[in-house]
Amino acid sequence: MDILTISIIIMAILQIGAAIYAVIQKDLLYAVIATSVISLILSIFFYVLQAPDVALTEAAIGVALTTIVFVITIRNTERHEDKRHVKIGNKIIKK
């Protein structure tokens, strides 16, 4: 096995690990960061496969733009992790 094959196997394992982490993560911000790691590793794969134009596009769109859009969306919505009270009818019950 040469160094390229070993590095591809390591990147594939990292990508699978990041995908599993993104799926099981309860906090949406950490899940978005994991998906950006997946896109970054995918862009490295494309570069190794001699497709630098596709790698650059994946890095620009997948890592940068999509992550920024998701983070802005999460920031502008109400996060359930921060919710400390429950409203039942007219009463507010604090946890």
N, C-alpha and C positions, 0 to 999 in steps of 0.2 A: 504494500500500500504506500502510495506516495503522499506527500504533505497536502496536496489538493484534495484528495479523496477524504483524508482525515478531517480536514477543515470543513468540507461539505457535510460530512456526517455530524460533526459537532454543531454546525449551524442548523441542521435539520432538527436535531434534538432540542436545541434552544428554541427554535420556532414552535415545535410541538409543545414544549413546556410553557411558553408564553401564551399559546392558544388555550391550553387547559386553565392557566391562571386567569385569563380574561373571562372565561366562561364561569368559573366558580367564584369569582370575586364579587362581593356584595357592594363594595364602593365603586360607583360608576367611573370616578376619575382614575382610579387605579386600573380599571378595565380598559379605559381609553389609552392609557400609557402602554399597557401590554399590547394592544392592537397596533400601536405605532412602532413598537419593537418588532412585531411580526412583519410590518411593512418594510422596516429598515433591513431586516435580514433577507427579505424577499428581493429588495433592490440589490443587495450584495450578491445574491444568487444570480440575478440577471447580468450583473457586471462580470461575474466569473464565467457565465455562459456566452460571453462575447457579444452582449447586447447593451452597450453603454447608453444608448438613447432611451431604451425601455427602463433601464436602471435609474436614470436621471428623472424620468417622468414619474416612476413609482416613488422615488424619494421626495419629489416635489409635491405630488398630489397625495400619495398614501401616508407619508410621514408628516409632512408639514400642514397642508391645507385641511385634510380631514381631521387631524388632531385638533387644530385650532377651532374648527367649526364645532366639534364635539365638546371641547372645553368651554367655549362660549355658551353653548346650549345648556350644558350642565350648570354653569354659573348662573344663568338667567332663570332656571327653574328651581322649584322648591325641592330640597333634598330630604328624603325620608330619613336619612341617618341623623339629621340634626333635629328632627321633630321630637319634642319632649313632652307634648301634651296631646290628649285625645279629646275631640269635641263630640259630645253625645247630646243631641238636642240643643238646649240652650246652656247646658253646663259644660265647663271645661275642666277636665280631670288631668292634673299634672302627674307625671310619672316620677 
